[in-house]
Amino acid sequence: MTHPDSTGEFLLCVRNESYPASLEVRKVYRALPDPVAASRGFVRVIDESGEDYLYPSDYFVGVELPQSAARAFAGAS
């Protein structure tokens, strides 16, 4: 499994055991760069609350979105 890095990307949630109210499996989330969190095995994600929180990086897989989809995410923030 490819783990996301901290460069600000889009992530597909593949697990949510400890966070079922905050994360939906098979949903794409926007990640925010956080090198300190990444060095500790976490990613900063804008979750269902609309706020950014840290989650274990192995709960996500990085995905590449078409530009139009990336713009839609950027406008929703």
Backbone as a ProteinNet text record, in pm:
[ID]
protein_1_A
[PRIMARY]
MTHPDSTGEFLLCVRNESYPASLEVRKVYRALPDPVAASRGFVRVIDESGEDYLYPSDYFVGVELPQSAARAFAGAS
[TERTIARY]
84.7	0	88.9	56.2	130.9	80.7	173.9	134.4	146.5	53.6	57.4	175.7	217.9	321.6	257.2	337.3	282.6	278.5	269	282.2	150	40.9	-85.9	-140.5	-220.3	-271.7	-410.1	-460.8	-591.5	-571.9	-650.8	-633.4	-765.1	-757.5	-872	-868.6	-976.3	-984.8	-1008.7	-924.2	-937.4	-969.1	-962.1	-992.7	-1049.1	-1132.1	-1183	-1219.3	-1159.5	-1198.2	-1219	-1128.4	-1137.6	-1210.3	-1247.5	-1305.3	-1427.5	-1525	-1636.5	-1721.9	-1728.1	-1807.3	-1731.9	-1599.1	-1516.2	-1469.2	-1458.4	-1405.7	-1498.5	-1516	-1593.9	-1499.8	-1504.6	-1424.3	-1470.3	-1375.7	-1395.8	-1430.1	-1406.3	-1428	-1292.7	-1285.1	-1163.4	-1164.2	-1051.3	-1033.7	-914.8	-918.6	-805.5	-710.9	-583.8	-481.4	-412.6	-369.3	-292.7	-149.1	-52.3	87.8	115.4	181.3	221.1	340.4	460.6	580.2	605	570.9	591.9	499.7	373	278.4	323.4	366.7	411.5	529.8	619.3	735.9	696.5	575.1	525.6	419.7	400.1	306.6	162.5	140.8	6.2	-7.8	-131.6	-162.2	-266.2	-262.3	-361.4	-466	-590	-698.5	-816.5	-881.5	-1007.3	-1115.6	-1172.6	-1264.9	-1410.8	-1501.1	-1645	-1692.9	-1617.9	-1657.2	-1622.8	-1541	-1496	-1370.2	-1319.9	-1197.4	-1084.7	-961.2	-848.3	-803.6	-780.5	-736.2	-630.5	-556.5	-455.8	-516.6	-479.7	-521.2	-401.1	-403.4	-293	-281.3	-159.7	-140.8	-181.7	-180.3	-219.1	-370.9	-446	-589.5	-620.5	-518	-536.8	-438.9	-479.7	-394.2	-401	-285.5	-282.6	-345	-420.5	-481.3	-455.7	-449.3	-433.2	-568.1	-613.1	-742.7	-724	-821.3	-818.2	-824.7	-772.7	-770	-907.3	-1008.3	-1143.3	-1192.7	-1162.1	-1202.1	-1122.5	-993.8	-909.8	-961.5	-1003.5	-1058.4	-1188	-1270	-1395.8	-1366.6	-1266.7	-1228	-1177.7	-1097.1	-1040.6	-1151.4	-1253.5	-1363.9	-1454.1	-1453.1	-1539.5	-1479.6	-1353.9	-1287.1	-1312.6
-117.7	0	123.6	218.9	344.1	437.1	490.3	583.8	725.1	810.1	949	1022.7	1128.5	1213.4	1343	1439	1560.4	1678.2	1653.8	1761.8	1826.3	1796.5	1855.8	1784.1	1684.3	1600.8	1553.5	1462.4	1404	1260	1219.2	1089.1	1012.5	885.1	796.7	725.8	737	671	521.7	438.9	294	225.8	300.7	248.4	361.6	326.3	429.2	371.2	259.7	188.8	280.2	365.9	450.5	582.5	610.2	740.8	729.2	643.3	624.7	750.1	840.2	962.5	1069.7	1056	1159.1	1123.7	993.7	948.9	846.1	857.6	759.5	679.5	548.9	462.3	481	481.2	499.2	642.7	737.5	878.7	946.9	1043.3	1119.1	1243.1	1265.6	1380.8	1463.4	1590.7	1677.8	1677	1657.8	1661	1796.4	1839.5	1962.7	1927.5	2000.2	1970.4	1984.6	1884.9	1888.6	1794.7	1845.4	1761.2	1698.4	1768.2	1712.6	1592.4	1607.8	1496.6	1378.7	1406.5	1300.5	1224.4	1295	1228.3	1136.4	1154.2	1072.1	971.7	960.4	861.1	906.6	1038	1092.7	1182.9	1206.3	1304.2	1400.3	1524.3	1624.5	1628.9	1597.2	1581	1668.6	1727.8	1798.2	1691.1	1665.5	1553.5	1595.4	1510	1534.3	1658.2	1700.9	1821.5	1949.5	1935.9	2052.8	2114.1	2056	2102.6	2006.1	2052	1962.6	1898.5	1766.6	1688.2	1588.7	1535.6	1434.7	1295.8	1212.4	1072.7	987.6	859.4	770.3	764.2	773.1	774.7	643.4	532.6	406.2	391.9	492.7	495.6	548.2	591.1	656.2	605.6	621.9	598.1	724.5	774.1	892.5	864.5	961.1	948.7	1076.3	1062	1176.7	1206.1	1329.2	1368	1451.3	1446	1537.5	1681.8	1774.7	1914.8	1967.8	1930.8	1982.3	1932.9	1811.1	1758.1	1826	1847.4	1914.9	2057	2125.9	2261.3	2257.9	2156.5	2144.8	2126.8	2047.5	2031.2	2162.6	2232.8	2359.9	2462.1	2462.5	2555.5	2520.7	2394.5	2349.4	2377.4	2417.3	2437.9	2575.9
0	0	0	-81.7	-87.2	21.7	101.5	205.9	154.2	191.8	146.4	205.9	139.5	197	244	280.1	341.1	245.3	115.7	18.8	-21.1	45	6.1	-114.7	-93.2	-200.1	-163.4	-243.3	-219	-175.9	-78.1	-17.8	-17.2	-48.1	-41.9	92.4	168.3	297.8	275.4	334.7	320.7	453.2	564.6	698	782.8	880.9	972.6	1109.2	1149.7	1271.3	1392.6	1420.1	1539.5	1515.4	1391.5	1356.9	1264.8	1294.9	1200.7	1179	1275.8	1258.8	1180.6	1174.1	1111.8	972	942.9	814	751.2	619.2	544.2	455.3	467.7	381.9	237.5	144.9	0.3	-37.8	51.6	20.2	4.6	-87.5	-110.7	-22.3	43.6	131.7	85.3	118.8	89	209	180.3	285.1	282	398.6	409.9	445.2	391	421.9	571.8	628.4	768.8	785.9	758.5	764.5	901.6	1008.5	1142.6	1163.7	1127	1139.5	1053.5	930.6	840.4	899.3	965	1023.8	1138.3	1189.4	1300.6	1256.1	1122.3	1070.2	1062.2	1056	1047.2	925.5	885.1	781.1	837	790.6	829	719.1	754.8	658.2	698.1	600.6	624.4	624.4	741.5	756.9	743.1	788.1	774.3	849.1	949.3	1024.4	948.7	843.1	768.8	826.6	934.8	1000.3	969.1	989.4	965.7	1096.5	1088.4	1202.9	1156.6	1252.3	1222.3	1231	1133.9	1130.5	1092.8	1130.2	1091.3	938.6	888.9	743.6	678.7	753.5	691.4	676	714.2	689.1	548.5	476.4	346.7	241.7	117.1	1.3	-83.3	-126.8	-211.9	-347.4	-398.8	-531.2	-610	-740.2	-828.2	-892.4	-882	-936.7	-1063.1	-1154.5	-1268.1	-1216.5	-1292.5	-1251	-1214.3	-1291	-1262.2	-1126.5	-1090.6	-960.1	-849	-870.5	-770.2	-746	-851.9	-836.7	-757.1	-778.3	-703	-555.1	-521.7	-380.4	-324.6	-399.5	-352.4	-326.4	-408.3	-390.7	-274.2	-233.8	-124.4	11.1	17.2	146	200.6
[MASK]
+++++++++++++++++++++++++++++++++++++++++++++++++++++++++++++++++++++++++++++

